[in-house]
Amino acid sequence: MADDEVLAEGGWAAVTSRAVAKRARADNALAHYFGSVEALR
């Protein structure tokens, strides 16, 4: 998954909604639907 790839490359500090959305080729606004990056973990 996109979050795992971002985590593996840069650690937790690299796991941002923008970075995960970019890797997943998704809209960054989806993180707001879930409420937070933590909710996506």
GUKOL-59940 format. One record per atom (N, C-alpha, C): residue number from 1; atom name; x, y, z; residue in three letters. Coordinates in steps of 0.02 Angstrom, whole numbers, plus 32768, in hexadecimal, padded with zeros to 4 digits. Layout:
BEGIN
pos;site;xx;yy;zz;code
NUM;CA;X;Y;Z;ALA
...
This chain:
BEGIN
pos;site;xx;yy;zz;code
1;N;802A;7FC5;8000;MET
1;CA;8000;8000;8000;MET
1;C;802C;803E;8000;MET
2;N;800F;8075;7FEC;ALA
2;CA;8035;80B3;7FE6;ALA
2;C;8053;80C9;8029;ALA
3;N;802D;80C2;805F;ASP
3;CA;8047;80D9;809F;ASP
3;C;8082;80AF;80B6;ASP
4;N;8081;806F;80A9;ASP
4;CA;80B9;8044;80BA;ASP
4;C;80F8;8057;8093;ASP
5;N;80EF;8067;8054;GLU
5;CA;8128;807A;802B;GLU
5;C;8147;80BC;8043;GLU
6;N;811D;80ED;8052;VAL
6;CA;8136;812D;806B;VAL
6;C;8159;8123;80AE;VAL
7;N;813C;80FA;80DA;LEU
7;CA;8159;80EB;811B;LEU
7;C;819D;80CA;8114;LEU
8;N;81A2;8099;80E7;ALA
8;CA;81E1;8075;80DD;ALA
8;C;8217;80A3;80C3;ALA
9;N;8205;80D2;809A;GLU
9;CA;8237;80FF;807C;GLU
9;C;824D;8136;80AB;GLU
10;N;8220;8150;80D5;GLY
10;CA;8233;818B;80FC;GLY
10;C;8220;818A;8145;GLY
11;N;8206;8153;815F;GLY
11;CA;81F2;8150;81A5;GLY
11;C;81B0;8176;81B0;GLY
12;N;819A;8176;81EF;TRP
12;CA;8159;8195;81FF;TRP
12;C;8157;81DF;81EE;TRP
13;N;8190;8200;81F1;ALA
13;CA;8191;8248;81E2;ALA
13;C;817E;8256;8199;ALA
14;N;8188;8225;816E;ALA
14;CA;8179;822D;8127;ALA
14;C;8130;821D;8116;ALA
15;N;810C;81FE;8145;VAL
15;CA;80C7;81E9;8138;VAL
15;C;8099;8224;8144;VAL
16;N;808C;8249;810E;THR
16;CA;805D;8281;8110;THR
16;C;8024;8271;80E0;THR
17;N;7FEC;8291;80EA;SER
17;CA;7FB4;8285;80BD;SER
17;C;7FC7;8294;8075;SER
18;N;7FEE;82C8;806B;ARG
18;CA;8002;82DC;8028;ARG
18;C;8030;82A7;8008;ARG
19;N;8060;828D;802E;ALA
19;CA;808F;825B;8014;ALA
19;C;806B;821A;8003;ALA
20;N;803F;8205;8030;VAL
20;CA;8019;81C6;8024;VAL
20;C;7FEA;81CE;7FE8;VAL
21;N;7FC7;8206;7FE5;ALA
21;CA;7F9A;8212;7FAD;ALA
21;C;7FBF;8213;7F6B;ALA
22;N;7FF9;8234;7F6A;LYS
22;CA;8021;8237;7F2D;LYS
22;C;8036;81F1;7F17;LYS
23;N;804D;81C9;7F47;ARG
23;CA;8063;8184;7F37;ARG
23;C;8028;815A;7F1E;ARG
24;N;7FED;8165;7F3C;ALA
24;CA;7FB2;813E;7F29;ALA
24;C;7F8E;815B;7EEC;ALA
25;N;7FA8;8193;7ED3;ARG
25;CA;7F88;81B5;7E9B;ARG
25;C;7F3F;81C6;7EAC;ARG
26;N;7F37;81E0;7EE9;ALA
26;CA;7EF4;81F2;7F01;ALA
26;C;7EF4;823C;7F13;ALA
27;N;7EB9;8256;7F1F;ASP
27;CA;7EB0;829B;7F33;ASP
27;C;7EC1;82A3;7F7D;ASP
28;N;7EEC;82D3;7F8D;ASN
28;CA;7F00;82DF;7FD2;ASN
28;C;7EC5;82EE;7FFF;ASN
29;N;7E8E;8306;7FE4;ALA
29;CA;7E53;8316;800C;ALA
29;C;7E34;82D8;802C;ALA
30;N;7E44;829D;8014;LEU
30;CA;7E28;8260;8032;LEU
30;C;7E3C;8258;807B;LEU
31;N;7E76;8271;808F;ALA
31;CA;7E8A;826C;80D5;ALA
31;C;7E5A;8292;8101;ALA
32;N;7E3F;82C8;80E9;HIS
32;CA;7E10;82F0;8110;HIS
32;C;7DCF;82CA;8119;HIS
33;N;7DBD;829F;80EA;TYR
33;CA;7D82;8276;80EF;TYR
33;C;7D89;8246;812B;TYR
34;N;7DC5;822C;8135;PHE
34;CA;7DD1;81FD;816B;PHE
34;C;7DE0;8221;81AD;PHE
35;N;7DEC;8261;81AA;GLY
35;CA;7DF6;8288;81E6;GLY
35;C;7E3F;8298;81F7;GLY
36;N;7E6B;826A;81E8;SER
36;CA;7EB2;8275;81F7;SER
36;C;7EDD;8240;81D5;SER
37;N;7F1D;824D;81D4;VAL
37;CA;7F4B;821C;81BA;VAL
37;C;7F4C;81E0;81E8;VAL
38;N;7F46;81EB;8229;GLU
38;CA;7F45;81B3;8258;GLU
38;C;7F0B;8182;824A;GLU
39;N;7ED3;819C;8234;ALA
39;CA;7E9A;8171;8225;ALA
39;C;7EA8;8146;81E8;ALA
40;N;7ED6;815C;81BE;LEU
40;CA;7EE7;8135;8182;LEU
40;C;7F1A;80FF;8191;LEU
41;N;7F3C;8102;81CB;ARG
41;CA;7F71;80D3;81DB;ARG
41;C;7F56;808F;81EB;ARG
